[in-house]
Amino acid sequence: AMSKSAVKISSDLLSNPLCEQEPSFLEMVTAFDTAMKRMDSFNQEKISIIQAIIISGNILWSSSVFPSLNMAVKRREQTLQDYKRLQSKVEKYEEKERTGPVLAKLHQ
């Protein structure tokens, strides 16, 4: 969406009457327009490649090629489980009466 907006802005600038009056401004805006159109086509290429990878199921292929990615996903899942377990402990201690040992465990 950002690259499409940039292309629209550059096109709008090209249609500005100031471009007809100032050749140097026209040159700058034309260069900007060309760059934005190239960026948009590059982004569209990236999007189509990413969609092709996801649709064709090459995620499984990439996990075998990049084992560190698979390990990172496993570590994230484990950390998330640990976080949920500790969060439930905190909630349990917050519900209890505020005594010295409970406050110490809650702080811990």
N, C-alpha and C positions, 0 to 999 in steps of 0.2 A: 504494500500500500504506500510505503514511503517513496519508493522509486517511481511509482505511478504519479504520486503527487509532485515529485521533483520534475518529471517530464511535463506535467501540466503547467507548472510554474514557468519552466523554460519556454514552452510554447506560447504562453500568455505574454511573456517578456518579448518574444519575437514579434508579436502582433502589436506591440506598443508603438505609438507614433514617434517616440523619441528615437527608435532605431532608424527610422527614415532620415532623421535630422542629423544624427551623429554616427558617422561611419565606424568610429572606434568602439562605440557602444554596441553597434550591430555586430562587430567582429567578436567582442567579448561574449555577447549573448548567444551568438551562433556556436561558439566553442563550448559554452556552458550547455546548450541544447544538445549538441553532439555527445558530450560526456554523459549527460543524463540519460540519453537514449541508449548508449552503450551499457551504462550501469543497469538500466531496466532489462535489457536483453540478457545480460549476464545473470541477473537475479532470476529471471524466468528460466534460464537454463538450469541454475542450481535447484530451483523448486521442482522442475520436472525430473531431474536426476534423483533428488531425495524421494519424491513420490514413487518413482520407479523402484527404488531400493526397498522402500517400505511395502509397496504393493506386491512385489515379486517374492517377498519373504527372505530377502538376503540378510535380514537381521540375524537369523540363525547362522548364516555363513560368517558374518562379521564377528559373532561371538566366538567362533572357533579360530578365526584369524587373529582376533584381539582378545586373548584370554584375560588380560588385565581388566578389560571392560566387564567381563563376566564376574571377575573377582570383586570389582568395585560395586557392582549391583548386589552381590551377596553381602558385602560388608555394610552397605547402606541398609539392606533389609534387616540385618542383625542389629545394627545401631537403632533402627526404628523400633524394633521389638523391645530392646533394652530401654529406650526412652519411654515407651508406653507403659512398661512394667514399673519403672521408677515414678512416672507420673501418677499411676494409680496408688503407689505407696504414699506419695506426697498428699494426695487427696484424702487417703485414709487417715493420715496423721492430722490433717487440717480439721477433720470432723471430730477428732477426739478432744477430750478436755485438755486445756493448756496447762500442763504440769511440766516440771523441770525435765524429766526424762523424755517426754513427748516432744518438747521444744528442741531438745538436743538432737533427737533423731530427725526431726523435721529440718533442722538446720543442716544436718549431715546429708 
